[in-house]
């Protein structure tokens, strides 16, 4: 029964998220696809509820969980692509579970078990999909390869700052340095790490922008020199996506009636770029990266601003534990794992790193004193 109840909540949450994302779509075809998926998940939930009611007649349809509502709320600030990635993971797990259950029961596979996963994967790659409207979505740079969304970049940036500076502060504390030395070292570590991250982010975004602009310049030159060939290429690209020959040629011809539309189509179809990638500011990315790293790095340092000795160190560790737990809990928005499990796992890893540097600092401090 617990498994059915859990499955019911997953279906309710999935339906809620599909419907919520559908409401922000400007492309009507994309809106219809997402709305249809939401309705299908809703019917799945109703079917599961009927099964549960055979043994628990009082069971009611639950509302969206706190996790789903939190994901939607954060999507307004960081972009909705993290939700799409999460839905993709859900559909992947559901498809795998369905296949395993059918094999276990000796049922024949229909070939349709992965349909929802295929649809959501197609949605993720669709340029018309409006998911990156969050405040930090355009700041993504080096961390985008990890999860493809700004919320993950924010979590990872804060985690980098917290773990690295906690380890640094504990290493200096282990060497029995003065409180002032620990504080200054922590501030230096914060600035060094944040500047390094910001510089790396600036180089990443700037290099990507320069590469994209160079590709666009070459594509524009090719368009001016041989428009007929470029039009044929565009038609072939449409055909590769499943469009028939006549429709693809007509669409390419219509697109090439305007030079601006032709360039835009070639940028999207041939180069695989979109406006979000071209509008990213290297300085904005650098500033965002600096702030995110510094936010995590200041946590183990601030107790030394107003406390001394073991009191400062204990508060530093306590603050870091809270910060690490919150970061670990935030990761569950993507993984769907237990908040307690992910939170304490992050705390364990962070404290292990701090313990190693504290031990090394203590050994160095003893050898220097001797």
C-alpha distance (Angstrom), angle and dihedral (degrees) to the residues before:
residue distance angle dihedral
X1 . . .
X2 3.78 . .
X3 3.80 90.0 .
X4 3.80 91.2 51.7
X5 3.80 91.4 48.3
X6 3.79 90.5 50.0
X7 3.80 90.8 47.5
X8 3.81 90.1 49.5
X9 3.81 91.4 54.2
X10 3.81 90.8 48.8
X11 3.82 91.0 53.1
X12 3.83 91.9 47.5
X13 3.81 92.2 48.9
X14 3.80 92.7 46.0
X15 3.80 91.9 50.3
X16 3.81 90.6 48.0
X17 3.81 93.4 50.6
X18 3.81 94.5 45.8
X19 3.80 90.0 50.4
X20 3.82 93.5 45.9
X21 3.81 93.2 51.0
X22 3.81 90.7 45.0
X23 3.81 89.7 59.2
X24 3.82 93.2 61.0
X25 3.81 95.4 48.9
X26 3.80 118.0 112.0
X27 3.80 93.8 -170.6
X28 3.81 107.4 83.0
X29 3.82 95.7 -152.6
X30 3.81 90.7 53.8
X31 3.80 90.1 46.7
X32 3.83 90.5 53.0
X33 3.82 92.8 49.7
X34 3.81 93.4 50.6
X35 3.81 93.0 43.9
X36 3.81 90.2 51.0
X37 3.81 90.9 50.4
X38 3.80 89.4 50.2
X39 3.81 91.2 52.2
X40 3.81 91.7 48.2
X41 3.81 91.4 51.7
X42 3.80 89.2 47.7
X43 3.81 90.3 54.9
X44 3.81 89.3 48.4
X45 3.82 88.5 53.8
X46 3.81 91.4 50.1
X47 3.81 90.1 51.3
X48 3.80 92.0 51.2
X49 3.81 91.0 47.0
X50 3.81 89.7 55.7
X51 3.81 90.0 54.4
X52 3.80 91.7 49.7
X53 3.81 91.8 48.8
X54 3.81 91.1 60.3
X55 3.81 86.9 74.3
X56 3.81 100.1 18.9
X57 3.83 109.6 36.7
X58 3.82 92.2 176.7
X59 3.81 94.2 60.5
X60 3.82 112.8 123.0
X61 3.79 130.5 -159.2
X62 3.83 106.5 -92.4
X63 3.79 123.3 -134.0
X64 3.80 124.9 -122.7
X65 3.80 112.1 -60.0
X66 3.79 124.9 -113.0
X67 3.81 89.1 -108.6
X68 3.83 92.1 56.8
X69 3.81 92.5 47.1
X70 3.81 90.7 48.0
X71 3.81 90.7 51.0
X72 3.80 90.4 52.1
X73 3.81 92.7 46.5
X74 3.81 93.0 50.1
X75 3.79 89.9 46.2
X76 3.81 89.2 66.5
X77 3.80 89.3 63.3
X78 3.80 104.4 30.2
X79 3.81 103.3 29.7
X80 3.80 130.2 -93.7
X81 3.80 97.3 -101.7
X82 3.81 91.1 96.4
X83 3.82 87.9 60.4
X84 3.80 91.5 50.6
X85 3.83 90.0 50.2
X86 3.80 89.6 49.3
X87 3.81 91.9 49.8
X88 3.80 88.8 50.0
X89 3.82 89.7 55.4
X90 3.81 90.8 48.0
X91 3.81 92.4 51.2
X92 3.82 90.0 46.8
X93 3.82 91.6 53.4
X94 3.81 92.6 44.7
X95 3.81 91.7 50.2
X96 3.82 91.7 48.6
X97 3.81 91.4 47.8
X98 3.82 92.2 48.3
X99 3.81 92.4 50.9
X100 3.82 92.3 47.6
X101 3.82 92.9 48.4
X102 3.81 92.2 49.2
X103 3.80 91.4 49.7
X104 3.80 91.0 47.5
X105 3.82 91.2 50.8
X106 3.81 92.5 44.5
X107 3.80 93.3 -116.2
X108 3.80 121.9 149.8
X109 3.80 117.0 -109.0
X110 3.80 113.3 -116.1
X111 3.80 96.5 -156.7
X112 3.80 89.3 -123.7
X113 3.81 96.1 92.2
X114 3.82 92.9 98.4
X115 3.81 97.0 42.9
X116 3.81 96.0 106.8
X117 3.79 90.8 47.6
X118 3.81 90.9 51.5
X119 3.80 90.6 50.0
X120 3.81 95.1 49.2
X121 3.83 90.9 46.2
X122 3.81 88.8 52.5
X123 3.80 89.4 48.8
X124 3.83 90.9 52.4
X125 3.80 91.1 56.6
X126 3.81 96.1 41.9
X127 3.82 112.4 112.0
X128 3.83 90.5 -151.0
X129 3.78 91.3 61.3
X130 3.81 110.4 111.5
X131 3.81 103.7 -147.5
X132 3.80 105.8 119.9
X133 3.78 99.9 69.6
X134 3.81 95.9 115.1
X135 3.78 124.5 118.1
X136 3.81 93.8 -111.5
X137 3.81 99.0 35.2
X138 3.80 93.0 98.5
X139 3.81 91.7 51.7
X140 3.79 94.0 68.6
X141 3.74 115.5 122.2
X142 3.75 131.0 131.7
X143 3.81 95.3 9.1
X144 3.80 94.2 51.3
X145 3.79 90.6 90.1
X146 3.78 90.1 62.5
X147 3.76 97.5 61.3
X148 3.74 108.8 -17.8
X149 3.78 97.1 -119.4
X150 3.77 140.6 88.7
X151 3.80 96.3 -121.8
X152 3.79 90.8 63.1
X153 3.79 89.6 46.4
X154 3.82 88.9 54.2
X155 3.81 93.2 48.8
X156 3.80 92.8 46.5
X157 3.80 93.3 45.9
X158 3.80 92.5 52.2
X159 3.81 90.7 44.2
X160 3.82 91.8 51.7
X161 3.80 90.8 52.3
X162 3.80 95.5 44.8
X163 3.82 98.8 46.4
X164 3.82 96.4 41.4
X165 3.80 95.3 46.8
X166 3.81 94.1 41.5
X167 3.81 88.1 54.2
X168 3.81 90.8 47.7
X169 3.82 94.2 48.0
X170 3.82 92.7 46.7
X171 3.80 91.1 48.0
X172 3.81 91.5 54.6
X173 3.82 91.2 42.9
X174 3.82 89.4 52.0
X175 3.79 89.4 56.4
X176 3.84 87.7 60.1
X177 3.79 92.8 -116.8
X178 3.80 120.7 166.5
X179 3.80 120.5 -89.5
X180 3.80 90.6 -111.6
X181 3.81 90.9 53.4
X182 3.81 91.1 49.2
X183 3.81 91.4 49.6
X184 3.81 94.0 47.5
X185 3.80 91.4 46.0
X186 3.80 90.5 50.3
X187 3.81 92.1 50.3
X188 3.81 90.4 46.8
X189 3.81 90.0 49.9
X190 3.80 90.4 49.3
X191 3.80 93.2 51.1
X192 3.81 94.9 41.8
X193 3.79 93.2 48.8
X194 3.80 95.6 42.6
X195 3.81 92.9 47.5
X196 3.80 90.9 47.3
X197 3.80 91.6 50.0
X198 3.80 91.8 45.9
X199 3.80 92.3 49.3
X200 3.79 91.5 48.5
X201 3.80 90.8 49.2
X202 3.81 91.8 48.0
X203 3.81 92.0 50.7
X204 3.80 91.6 46.3
X205 3.81 95.5 50.8
X206 3.81 94.9 38.2
X207 3.81 93.0 49.9
X208 3.79 91.3 47.0
X209 3.81 91.6 48.9
X210 3.81 92.9 48.4
X211 3.81 90.9 48.6
X212 3.81 91.9 49.3
X213 3.81 93.0 47.6
X214 3.80 90.4 49.6
X215 3.81 90.7 51.4
X216 3.81 90.5 49.2
X217 3.81 91.1 49.7
X218 3.82 90.5 52.4
X219 3.80 91.1 46.8
X220 3.81 91.0 49.9
X221 3.81 90.4 50.3
X222 3.81 90.9 50.7
X223 3.79 89.7 49.4
X224 3.80 91.8 53.5
X225 3.82 93.8 45.5
X226 3.81 99.4 43.8
X227 3.83 113.0 10.8
X228 3.83 92.8 163.1
X229 3.80 92.4 57.7
X230 3.80 92.2 46.3
X231 3.80 90.2 50.3
X232 3.81 90.1 52.4
X233 3.81 89.8 49.0
X234 3.80 91.1 52.1
X235 3.81 90.7 50.2
X236 3.82 89.9 51.0
X237 3.81 90.6 50.3
X238 3.81 89.4 53.6
X239 3.81 89.8 48.9
X240 3.81 90.3 51.3
X241 3.80 87.1 59.0
X242 3.81 90.9 56.8
X243 3.80 101.7 -91.1
X244 3.82 116.4 140.0
X245 3.82 119.4 -111.6
X246 3.81 98.6 -106.0
X247 3.80 95.3 45.3
X248 3.81 92.1 46.7
X249 3.81 92.7 49.4
X250 3.81 92.1 46.9
X251 3.81 92.0 48.9
X252 3.81 92.1 47.4
X253 3.81 91.1 49.0
X254 3.80 91.4 49.8
X255 3.80 91.1 48.0
X256 3.82 91.7 51.5
X257 3.80 91.8 55.7
X258 3.82 84.9 86.1
X259 3.80 121.5 44.8
X260 3.82 91.6 -150.5
X261 3.82 92.4 52.5
X262 3.80 91.0 45.6
X263 3.81 92.5 53.4
X264 3.80 91.7 45.8
X265 3.82 91.5 49.9
X266 3.81 92.3 48.6
X267 3.81 91.2 48.2
X268 3.80 90.7 54.2
X269 3.81 101.2 36.4
X270 3.81 103.3 33.3
X271 3.80 103.2 28.5
X272 3.80 96.5 31.2
X273 3.81 93.3 -134.0
X274 3.79 129.4 137.6
X275 3.78 136.1 -161.4
X276 3.81 92.2 -101.7
X277 3.81 90.6 61.2
X278 3.80 92.5 47.9
X279 3.81 96.1 46.6
X280 3.81 96.9 52.9
X281 3.79 114.8 121.1
X282 3.81 117.1 -140.4
X283 3.81 90.9 -151.9
X284 3.81 92.8 50.3
X285 3.81 89.8 50.0
X286 3.82 91.1 48.7
X287 3.82 93.5 49.1
X288 3.81 92.1 47.0
X289 3.81 91.3 49.3
X290 3.82 91.3 48.6
X291 3.82 92.4 50.7
X292 3.82 94.7 46.0
X293 3.82 93.4 49.9
X294 3.82 92.8 43.7
X295 3.82 90.9 49.5
X296 3.80 90.8 60.6
X297 3.81 95.7 36.9
X298 3.82 95.5 55.2
X299 3.83 93.3 59.0
X300 3.85 98.1 79.4
X301 3.82 92.6 38.5
X302 3.81 105.0 50.3
X303 3.88 96.4 74.5
X304 3.83 88.5 65.9
X305 3.82 89.4 61.6
X306 3.82 91.4 73.4
X307 3.85 108.6 8.5
X308 3.80 135.1 60.6
X309 3.80 139.6 -150.1
X310 3.79 121.3 -10.3
X311 3.82 92.0 -10.6
X312 3.80 90.1 62.3
X313 3.81 92.5 43.7
X314 3.81 93.7 48.8
X315 3.81 92.1 48.5
X316 3.80 89.0 46.8
X317 3.80 90.8 54.0
X318 3.82 92.2 42.8
X319 3.81 92.5 50.7
X320 3.80 90.4 47.1
X321 3.81 91.1 51.2
X322 3.80 90.7 53.6
X323 3.81 91.2 46.4
X324 3.80 92.9 48.1
X325 3.80 91.7 48.4
X326 3.82 91.8 50.7
X327 3.81 90.6 49.4
X328 3.80 91.1 48.6
X329 3.80 90.7 47.8
X330 3.82 90.0 50.1
X331 3.79 90.2 56.8
X332 3.82 89.4 63.1
X333 3.81 88.0 71.5
X334 3.81 85.7 73.5
X335 3.80 102.4 31.1
X336 3.81 102.7 37.8
X337 3.82 89.9 -137.9
X338 3.80 123.8 139.9
X339 3.81 114.3 -71.2
X340 3.82 90.6 -137.5
X341 3.81 93.0 50.4
X342 3.82 95.8 46.7
X343 3.80 93.4 41.3
X344 3.80 95.7 51.7
X345 3.81 92.2 41.2
X346 3.80 89.3 57.5
X347 3.82 90.5 46.9
X348 3.81 90.4 50.6
X349 3.81 93.8 51.5
X350 3.81 93.4 45.0
X351 3.80 94.1 48.6
X352 3.81 91.1 45.6
X353 3.81 90.1 56.6
X354 3.82 90.5 46.8
X355 3.82 91.7 48.2
X356 3.81 91.5 53.1
X357 3.81 93.6 51.4
X358 3.83 91.4 43.1
X359 3.80 89.5 53.9
X360 3.80 92.4 47.7
X361 3.80 90.1 47.6
X362 3.80 91.2 50.3
X363 3.82 92.0 50.7
X364 3.79 92.4 48.6
X365 3.80 90.9 46.3
X366 3.82 92.0 52.5
X367 3.82 93.7 46.7
X368 3.80 91.6 49.1
X369 3.80 91.6 48.3
X370 3.79 90.3 49.2
